[in-house]
Amino acid sequence: MTPGGTSGAPGVVVVTGVGRYLGAHVAARLATDPRIERVIGVDPVTPGPEITGLLDRVERIRLDLDSLGGLLADLDVDAVVHLALATAPDPQHGGRPAMKEQNVIGTMQLLAACQRAPRLRKLVVRSSTAAYGASFRDPAVFTEETEPREVPRGGFGRDILDIEGYVRGFRRRRPDVTATVLRFAPFIGSTADTTLTRYFSRPVVPTVFGRDPRLQFVHFDDALEVLHRSVAEDHPGTYNVAGPGVLSLSQAIRRAGRVAVPVWEPGLSGAAAIARNLGFGRYGLDQVDLIVHGRVVDTSRLTREYGFTPRSTAVAFDDFIRAHHGGVVVGREQLAAAEQAVLESIRQIRSAVRDRT
């Protein structure tokens, strides 16, 4: 048993979403824990070759979440780790409707199966700090009790609110089950591959003119540690999971040796236009609002209850920088020259606007 928890490692664990990067790594890690007898990975999608090797010690079953009820009862499952969430719509696989079907309807079906599982005593659900949204009305720091000032505009944030609402209902119906909800900040690190890591990997990074939001990340390895402890120990409740400290967007861009290019256009309006200019595509409103407004969460509950502190946001970001493209992509002199060119372009735009008015 690790510090900060109580004994209670389950015998049989089901992990959803093992056909994807996070689910595969969590299942593989749990399978190496001698306190856990069996790890069963569930996903209707066959894992790709890049993660298949991780699952040698995991029993894999191709199954949709709506068919999970019989499995949980037949195998006397003790714990379920729900990671099968889509964070962004895939236009090639149904877009936003398919994303909502997977996230919201899939979670409803999973919880219905869990409610009927007599031996189940632990449920761990992946959530996100996107539940808080991101707007100019936000508090400086969100705690787990803070209500979002506005409903998130992005589909993923709205899905997370629905999912957490269903988990609260499950807790009332099955008070005998230890239910843990983990609100993760965006993942980063040497192996993370997300919309935001691709954003920071660009040599020229578009930003919103006049905005310099505060950002938090969690290192992927620390996320695995928290998920592992949530299964092997008893930690009921909801927890923010993020690296201590913050980085402003400008600090992150300079730290990565990239060049920030502010998007400044008098006629720019509408979330879709902003998304296109930031390189997030049509539906990246969760990411767009984060880059515009930022988000910072309090993690003292996690540190206190788990006895574990993730590496800082700055350290996690530096690990990402070292692993991508050999670190800095432009030198100091090149960076200064590029920034000067950007500033000159902005001055020219302002001058042209003044001449027209």
N, C-alpha and C positions, 0 to 999 in steps of 0.2 A: 504494500500500500504506500502510495506517495503522500507527502505532506499535504494537509489541508482537506483531506477527504475522509470518508469512512469506508470500511470494507464492504464489499457487495459486488464483486465481479461476477457477471452472469455466466451461465454455462453455455447457452446457445444464443448467438447474436445474428440478426438479419440486418444487412446493410443494403439500402436501396441506392440505385444510381451507380453501380459498380462498373458500368460501361463507360464512365467518364473519369477524368483525371482525379478529381477529389475523392470520389467514391472508391476508386480502385486503391488509392494510397491508404485511405482509412481502413478498408477491409484487410489489406495486406498487413498493416501495422497491428491490427487487432489479432490477426491470425498468428502472430509471433508471441503473443502474450500467453504464458503457460497457465494463467488463471482462467482462461477462456477455452472451453472445450471445442466448440465448433463456430465457424464464421461462414454464413451463407450469404452470398452476394446475389441480389435480385436486380434484373434490368432486362427489358425487352430488346435492348440493343446489344449486339455482340461487341465486346471490347475491341478496339483497334490494336494492331500489332505493337504499338509503342507502349501499351499498358498491360497486354496479355501476360507478359512474364511476371508481373507483380502478383498475379492471382493464382500462383501454383498451389498455395495452401488454402485457397478459398473455394468452397463448394459453390458453383455458379448455377443459377436457374434462370432461364429466359421466361420472364413472367411480367405481365402488366400488374399495376397496383390494384386493379379491381378484382384480381384473382388471388389476392394474398391471404384472404381469410382462412381458407382451408390449410394453407401452408403453416401459418402461425399456430394453429391448433394441433395439426398432425405432428409437428416437430417439437412441440413443447418449448416454443421459443420464449426466452427470458427477457430479451432486450431487442429493440428495433432502433436503428439509426437511419433517419430519413434525410437523404442527401440528394434525392432525385428532383432537383429544381432547375428550371431553365432561367438563366439570368437575362437573356435577351432573345427576341424573336428571331427565328430562322426563316427567311422568305422561301427557302427551298423545301421546308417541311411544315407548311401551314401557317407561318407567320405568327402574329399576335394571338389569334384564336387558339392555335395549337399550344402556344406557350401557356395560356391561361388554363386550358384543359389539363395540361400536365401538372401545373403548379397547384391550382386551386381544387379542381375536381379530383386530381390524383391524390392530394393530401386528404381530402374528405373520405375517399375510398380507403386509404391507408388507415385512418383513424377509426373508421367503422370496423375494419378487420381487427385492429388492436383492441377495441372495446370488447370484442367477442373472444379474445384470446385469454383463457382462464389463468395461464401461468405467467403471463406477461407482468413484469414488475419494473421495467425501465423503458423510457422513450426519450430519445435525443433527436431534436429537430434543428436542422440548419435554418437560420434566419439571417437577417442582414440589417445593418444600420440604415439601409435605405428605407426602413419602416418609419424613420423620423422625417423623411423628406429632406428638402433643402430649399430654403427661401430666405429672403431678406428679413423675415420676422423671427428667425430662429434664435434661441438662446445661445450664449457663448459655448455652453457645454450641455449635452444631453445626458441625463441619467436614465436608468431603466424605467423610472416612473414618469418621465416627461412625455406628455402627449404631443404628437406632431401639431404644429400651428396650422398647417394646411395639409390636405390629403396629397400625397405624392403625385406628381403629374405622370411619372413613368409607370409603365405596366408592371415592372418587377416590384417596385415599392408598393403598389396597390395590392399585388398578389401576396406580398409578405404580410400586410395588415390582415388580409382575409385568413391566411394560414394561421397566424398567431391567434386570431379570434376562434378558429376551430380547435386549436390546442387548449385554449382556456375552457371551452365547453367540454373537451375530453377530460380535463383535470377534475371538473365537477362530477362527471359520470364515473370516473375511475380514480378516486382519491388514493387507492392502494398502489398506484403506479407512480414512480418517480419520473416526472416529466421535466426535461431540461431543454430550454430554448436558447440558442446561441446566436446573438446578433453580431455577425462578423463585419468588420470594416473591410474595404477592398483588399484582396490578397495581393501580395507582392513578394519578391524574393528571386532567387537564382533560377527557379524552375517555373514560376507562375507565368501563365500566358493568358491574359485577359484583355478586355477592351482598353483598360487604362495602361497596362504595361505596353501595349502596342502604341498607344498615344504618346507615352514618354520615350518610346524607342525611335520616334521620327526625328531626323536631323533638325527639321524646322517644326516647332510645336505651335500651332495656332492657339491663341487665348482670346478672351473677351476684353476689349479695351476698357481700362479703368477698374478691372477686377483682379484681386489677388487673394483668393480664398485660402483658408487654412484647411489642410488635409491630414488625415490619419490613415495608416495602413496597418495590416497585420501580416507578419511573415508567414508564408505557407507552412513552414515546419512548425511554427508555434500554433497555428490553427490545428494541425494534426495532433499536437500534444494535448490541446484543450479537448478535442473530440475524444481522444483516447481516455483521458481522465474522466470525462463525462460518462463513459461506458463502464470503466473499471471501478469508479467511485460513485457515491450518491451525492448529487448536487441539484436538488430540485430548485426550480425557479428560472428566471430569465437573466441573461448576462450579456453585457457588452464585451466584445472581444476585439481589442485593438492594441497597437503598440503605444506606449506612453509618449507624450510629446507630440508636436505637430511640425509640419513643414508647410510654409506658404507655397503656392504654386510657382511663384517666381524662384524661390529657393530650390525647389525640386528640379526645375528646368535648368538652372545654372549648375546645380550639383551634377546633373547628368551631362553637362557640356553641350546641351542643345541650345538652339536659338528660338526665343519666343517671338512670335509674330502676332501682335494684337489685331483682332478683327475689329476694325473701326469703319463703319459705313452708316451714314445718316439714314438711309432707307432700310436698314436691317431691322426686321420685325418678324415675330412669330417663331415658335420653337423649332419648326421644321427647318427654317432658314438658318438658325443658329446651329442646329445639329449638323447640317451640311457643311457649314463653314468650319466647324470644329472637327470634321472628319468622322463623326459618329454615325452617319447614315440617317435615315428618316425617323427611326424609332428610339434613339438613344437618349430619351429625356432624363432618365435617372442619372446618366453620366454627365449630360449637359448641365443639369442643375447643380451637380456636385462641383463641376469645374467653375461654375459661375458663383456659387454661394459658399461652397465648402461645408464641412460637417466635422464636429469634434464631440467625442463621447467620453464619459467618465468610466473608468475601468476599475475603480477601487473595490467594487463588489467581487469581481473576478479574482483580483489579487488576494483579497481577504478569504474568500471561500475555497479557492483552489490551492492557495499557497504557491501560486505561480505567477510570474510577471513576464509577459512576452517581451522580446527585444524591442527597443524603441522604434518609433516610426522612421527616424533618421537612419538607424543602423540597418533596418530592413530594406530601406530604399537604396542604401549604399550597396547592399548585397545584390540587389537587382542590377544596379549600374555595372558592377564588376563582371557580371555574367553575360551581359548583352553587348555585343559588338565590341568586345575588348575594352569596355568602359567608355571614357570620354571620346566622342566622335569628332570633335574639333578642338584645336588647341586654343590657348588663351588669346593669342593675337588674332587668330581667325575669328574667335567668338566676338571680340571687341569690334572688329571690322564689320562683321555681319550685323551686330546690334546697331552700329552707326548707320549702316545702310537702311535698316528697318526704320530707325528714327527719321532719317531723311525722307523716306517714302511717306511717313505719316505727316511730316511737315508739308510735303507737296500736296497731299490730299486735302489738308486743312486749308491751304492757300487756294486751291482750286474751288473749294466749297465757298470760301469768303468771296471770291471773285464772282460767283454766280448769284450771290445774295445781295 
